[in-house]
Amino acid sequence: MSTMLGNKFIAANKINAGMPLLEEDGKRTISPYEFLPAWFFYTPVVLQSLAQGIRYGNLALPLVANPGIHLSGMVGESKHDILSLAGSVAQPWISPFITLTKQDERLEAQKDTAIGAMKKAQLVFPIVAKPDLGCRGVGVKLLQNESQLEDYIQSFPSKARYLLQQKAPYQAEAGVFYVRQPDESKGKIISITLKYAPSVLGDGIHTLKQLIEASPRAGQLSHLYLPRHTDKLDWVPAEGEEFQLAFAGSHSRGSIFRDGNQYISKALTEKLDEVLGDVQGFYYGRLDIKFKDIESFMEGENFTILEINGASSEAAHIWDRNTPLKEIFSTLLMQYRILFQIGAKQRKLGHKVPTLKSLLTAWRHEKGLTEQYPSTD
């Protein structure tokens, strides 16, 4: 969400409440590298991984870096299984959720089962629905009522699992990349990414479609936003009315990412040491977190964890519009060197390294499911 102030665009305080002000210089609104194909960035990573595999004697070591997670969270990992690794210390810091499986029975019966499970877990609308297997925000929807829940179940592939998670009480969101060596009790935060929900501001004159096309950033990503709001494109938002264009906090879905490494703090690191020390078998990955405001977040307070992502995670601050290409490559390469290092230590501790064949099998399974998921909000 942005409003014009001189030659800068500054985040409004409702949709992104609690976030640092989002300033734009009007010249570069998206990263020139943000939407390039993955092979462009990961070819050097693959080459380095081959070298690391030779060095350590096993190319599959990243698949054991998080021994508590299937394939370390490289692909095919279950959100339910990962979040369920949390013990009594970590659990209060994770947003409450339930897990259900799409069945072949009557749709109304499945909805009633889901509502019953929600009541038992004390979940109330609005809730966030998401596939148990999947990444980059695929299939994530914000559900406001029972009718939308029924629609979500209907659109979901049969026999696949999905999560219903309580919508966080906070608006602000960050991706926090945390690593800890298996032989150390303390870890460190190597990246914080601030995630801004994109939106436009109504003027009482222009339609939503016109507002999107006129926005410095949204206009360049209209192919992401217009298909999501086909029923509202001719609607004219009132003057001063904010309209959120995307819900899922993924840059591939249109969220705005900013480098937040300046907000890495000792207090937040110590809190994550405490919380993640109680997540069995987790040493490397990115947490998707909602928080009240940046000040209390730096103090390690007033936040809730939405997801814990494993070995395939990115230090997503690299998708800040001002991050140089050299830094993008150096960050990705650094990540995977750490991943091999942790994997090698886990092997020495007696953890069995999965095969690359098991990785391929999991990738095929997840890809097949992803193609059947409902559209993302």
Stockholm file with secondary structure:
# STOCKHOLM 1.0

chainA/1-377         MSTMLGNKFIAANKINAGMPLLEEDGKRTISPYEFLPAWFFYTPVVLQSLAQGIRYGNLALPLVANPGIHLSGMVGESKHDILSLAGSVAQPWISPFITLTKQDERLEAQKDTAIGAMKKAQLVFPIVAKPDLGCRGVGVKLLQNESQLEDYIQSFPSKARYLLQQKAPYQAEAGVFYVRQPDESKGKIISITLKYAPSVLGDGIHTLKQLIEASPRAGQLSHLYLPRHTDKLDWVPAEGEEFQLAFAGSHSRGSIFRDGNQYISKALTEKLDEVLGDVQGFYYGRLDIKFKDIESFMEGENFTILEINGASSEAAHIWDRNTPLKEIFSTLLMQYRILFQIGAKQRKLGHKVPTLKSLLTAWRHEKGLTEQYPSTD
#=GR chainA/1-377 SS CEEEETTEEEECSSTTTTSCCCCBCSSCCSCTTTTSCHHHHHHHHHHHHHHHHHHHTCTTGGGGSSTTSGGGGSSSCCHHHHHTTBCTTTGGGBCCEEEEECCSSCHHHHHHHHHHHHHHTTCCSSEEEEESSCCTTTTCEEECSHHHHHHHHHHSCTTCEEEEEECCSCCEEEEEEEECCTTCSCCEEEEEEEEECCEEECCSSSCHHHHHHHSTTGGGGHHHHGGGGTTTTTCCCCTTCEEESCCSCCGGGTCEEEECGGGCCHHHHHHHHHHHTTBTTCCEEEEEEEESCHHHHHTTCSEEEEEEECTTCCCGGGGSTTCCHHHHHHHHHHHHHHHHHHHHHHHHTTCCCCCHHHHHHHHHHHHHHHTTSCCCC
#=GC SS_cons         CEEEETTEEEECSSTTTTSCCCCBCSSCCSCTTTTSCHHHHHHHHHHHHHHHHHHHTCTTGGGGSSTTSGGGGSSSCCHHHHHTTBCTTTGGGBCCEEEEECCSSCHHHHHHHHHHHHHHTTCCSSEEEEESSCCTTTTCEEECSHHHHHHHHHHSCTTCEEEEEECCSCCEEEEEEEECCTTCSCCEEEEEEEEECCEEECCSSSCHHHHHHHSTTGGGGHHHHGGGGTTTTTCCCCTTCEEESCCSCCGGGTCEEEECGGGCCHHHHHHHHHHHTTBTTCCEEEEEEEESCHHHHHTTCSEEEEEEECTTCCCGGGGSTTCCHHHHHHHHHHHHHHHHHHHHHHHHTTCCCCCHHHHHHHHHHHHHHHTTSCCCC
//
